[in-house]
Amino acid sequence: MGRGPSIEGRKNAEDARRGRMFTKLSREISVAARTGGGDPAGNPRLRTAIDKALDANMTKETIERAIKKATGELEGVTYEEVRYEGYAPGGVAVIVDCVTDNRQRAVADVRHAFSKFGGNLGTEGSVAYLFKKRGVISFGKGANEEKITDAAIEAGAEDVVTNADGSVDVLTAPDDFETVRDTMQKAGLRPERAEVTLRADTSVVVPGEHAEQVSGLLEWLDELDDVQDVYSNAQLPSE
């Protein structure tokens, strides 16, 4: 009998995680459609958002509804994008991208998170210079590094990085991301994750006494409803 609540608890946690993920995906689709139009053929950001939503098993009906709300065909909430920057313990730079219908709530929640874990919310531009916008196409452990590298070079990628755990990241300029991703998929190489994201030029090794605080801050921020993406230059001990 003791196992029942544990299984139920795990299911509830998984449902909550899935709910948060769907919320973030819907908001990204909404912002992409509102800023670039509701036709994916002429809106690369929307195409990428739809691809991510489909990969997460979001239904086409839900996706279409989010687009129609954003373009005014259906009544919906208007979201805005806002970015916050700050430092976590150990000198770790953190960027928090939010998509929110309430800017005051978003900044209060983000500021509380930084304060709770010993960090400081900074001013605009305080850490953004440490990051570069890049396409990242990631392949998991055991991926065929040679085949990936050859295909990436052929497709016009900027760089190929093999990580310590055996996973491989293909890096592209933002404008080349879709071409490189599609070319590699046609070569039979399906990535675990593919997105245009912010990537730090250099990482900061987080000392043991700060690692738990930094991990806690990043996880807390990621679970906030208004937070879309969290970026940092932390290299944690487990990495």
C-alpha positions in Angstrom: 0.0 0.0 0.0 2.9 2.3 0.7 3.8 2.4 -3.0 0.5 3.9 -4.1 1.0 7.5 -3.1 4.6 7.4 -4.4 3.4 6.4 -7.9 0.6 8.9 -7.7 3.0 11.6 -6.6 5.3 10.8 -9.5 2.4 11.0 -11.9 1.3 14.3 -10.5 4.8 15.7 -10.8 5.1 14.4 -14.4 1.7 15.9 -15.3 2.8 19.3 -13.8 6.0 19.2 -15.7 4.2 18.4 -19.0 1.7 21.2 -18.2 4.5 23.7 -17.8 6.2 22.6 -21.0 2.9 22.9 -23.0 2.4 26.4 -21.5 5.8 27.5 -22.6 5.4 26.0 -26.1 2.0 27.7 -26.5 3.4 31.1 -25.4 6.3 30.8 -27.8 4.0 29.9 -30.7 1.8 32.9 -29.7 4.6 35.4 -29.7 6.1 34.0 -32.9 2.8 34.3 -34.7 2.0 37.8 -33.3 5.4 39.2 -34.3 6.0 37.4 -37.6 2.6 36.4 -38.8 0.6 33.2 -38.6 1.9 31.5 -41.7 4.8 29.2 -40.8 6.0 29.2 -44.4 7.0 32.8 -44.1 7.9 32.8 -40.4 11.0 30.7 -39.4 10.5 31.4 -35.7 7.0 30.0 -35.9 8.1 27.0 -37.9 10.7 26.1 -35.2 8.1 26.6 -32.4 5.6 24.3 -34.2 8.3 21.7 -34.7 9.2 21.7 -31.0 5.5 21.5 -30.0 4.9 18.6 -32.4 8.0 16.8 -31.0 6.4 17.2 -27.5 3.2 15.6 -28.8 1.1 18.8 -28.7 -1.9 18.3 -31.0 -2.2 20.3 -34.2 -5.6 21.6 -33.0 -3.9 23.2 -29.9 -1.1 24.7 -32.1 -3.6 26.2 -34.5 -5.7 27.6 -31.6 -2.6 29.3 -30.2 -1.8 30.8 -33.6 -5.4 32.1 -34.1 -5.4 33.7 -30.7 -2.2 35.4 -31.4 -3.3 36.7 -34.8 -6.7 37.9 -33.6 -8.9 35.2 -35.2 -9.8 34.0 -31.7 -10.0 36.0 -28.5 -6.9 35.5 -26.4 -4.3 36.9 -24.0 -1.6 39.2 -25.3 1.9 38.2 -24.2 5.1 40.2 -24.3 8.7 39.2 -24.2 11.0 40.5 -21.5 14.5 39.6 -20.6 16.2 39.8 -17.1 19.9 39.4 -16.4 21.8 38.7 -13.3 24.5 36.9 -11.4 24.2 33.6 -9.4 26.7 32.7 -6.6 30.3 32.0 -7.9 30.1 34.7 -10.5 27.8 32.7 -12.8 26.0 34.8 -15.4 22.3 34.1 -15.9 19.8 35.3 -18.5 16.1 34.8 -18.0 13.7 35.1 -21.0 10.1 35.5 -20.1 6.9 35.5 -22.1 4.2 37.1 -19.8 0.9 38.9 -19.7 2.0 40.6 -16.4 5.4 42.2 -16.4 5.2 43.2 -12.7 4.5 39.6 -11.6 7.3 38.3 -13.8 10.0 40.6 -12.5 8.9 40.1 -8.9 9.1 36.3 -9.3 12.5 36.4 -11.0 13.9 38.9 -8.4 12.7 36.6 -5.6 14.4 33.6 -7.1 17.7 35.4 -7.4 17.5 36.6 -3.8 16.4 33.2 -2.5 19.5 31.5 -3.8 22.1 34.2 -3.1 22.2 35.9 -6.5 21.6 39.4 -7.7 19.3 40.7 -10.5 21.3 43.0 -12.7 20.6 45.7 -15.2 20.0 45.3 -18.9 23.2 44.3 -20.7 25.0 43.4 -17.6 25.7 39.8 -18.7 24.2 39.5 -22.2 27.6 40.3 -23.8 28.9 37.0 -22.5 26.5 35.0 -24.7 26.0 34.6 -28.4 22.9 33.6 -30.3 23.5 30.3 -32.1 21.7 27.3 -33.6 22.5 24.2 -31.6 21.7 20.7 -33.0 22.4 18.1 -30.3 22.9 14.4 -30.7 23.0 12.1 -27.7 25.6 9.8 -26.2 27.0 7.2 -28.7 26.3 9.3 -31.7 28.4 8.8 -34.8 30.8 11.7 -34.4 32.5 11.2 -37.8 29.2 11.0 -39.8 27.8 14.0 -37.9 30.9 16.1 -38.5 31.0 15.3 -42.2 27.3 16.1 -42.6 27.6 19.3 -40.6 30.5 20.6 -42.7 28.7 19.7 -45.8 25.6 21.6 -44.6 27.5 24.7 -43.6 27.7 24.5 -39.8 30.1 26.7 -37.9 31.5 24.1 -35.5 31.0 20.6 -34.1 31.7 20.1 -30.4 32.1 16.6 -28.8 31.2 16.7 -25.1 32.8 14.7 -22.4 29.8 12.4 -22.1 30.0 11.5 -25.8 27.2 13.7 -27.0 27.8 15.9 -30.0 26.6 19.5 -30.6 26.5 21.1 -34.1 26.7 24.9 -33.9 25.3 27.2 -36.6 24.7 30.8 -37.3 21.0 31.6 -36.5 20.2 32.2 -40.1 21.7 28.9 -41.2 20.0 26.8 -38.5 17.0 25.4 -40.4 19.1 24.6 -43.5 21.7 22.7 -41.5 19.1 20.9 -39.4 17.1 19.8 -42.4 20.1 18.7 -44.4 21.3 16.6 -41.5 17.9 15.0 -41.0 17.8 14.1 -44.7 21.2 12.4 -44.2 19.5 10.2 -41.6 20.8 12.1 -38.6 17.9 12.9 -36.2 18.9 15.1 -33.3 17.7 14.8 -29.8 17.2 18.6 -29.6 17.5 21.4 -32.1 16.9 25.0 -31.4 18.2 28.6 -31.8 19.5 29.5 -28.3 22.0 31.6 -26.4 25.3 29.9 -25.7 28.0 31.3 -23.5 31.4 32.0 -25.1 33.2 30.7 -22.0 31.9 28.7 -19.0 32.5 29.3 -15.2 33.5 26.4 -13.1 31.2 26.5 -10.1 33.0 25.6 -6.8 31.4 23.0 -4.6 30.0 25.5 -2.0 28.1 27.3 -4.7 27.0 24.4 -6.9 23.8 23.6 -4.9 22.7 27.3 -4.9 23.3 27.7 -8.6 21.5 24.5 -9.5 18.6 25.5 -7.2 18.3 28.9 -8.8 18.3 27.6 -12.4 15.7 24.9 -11.5 13.5 27.4 -9.6 13.6 29.9 -12.5 12.8 27.2 -15.1 9.6 26.2 -13.2 8.2 29.7 -13.1 5.1 30.0 -15.3 6.3 33.3 -17.0 9.8 32.0 -17.7 10.4 30.7 -21.2 14.1 30.0 -21.2 17.0 30.2 -18.7 20.6 30.5 -19.9 23.8 30.4 -17.8 27.5 30.0 -18.2 27.8 27.6 -15.2 29.8 24.5 -15.4 28.5 22.5 -12.5 30.5 19.6 -10.9 28.2 16.9 -12.3 28.7 18.2 -15.9 
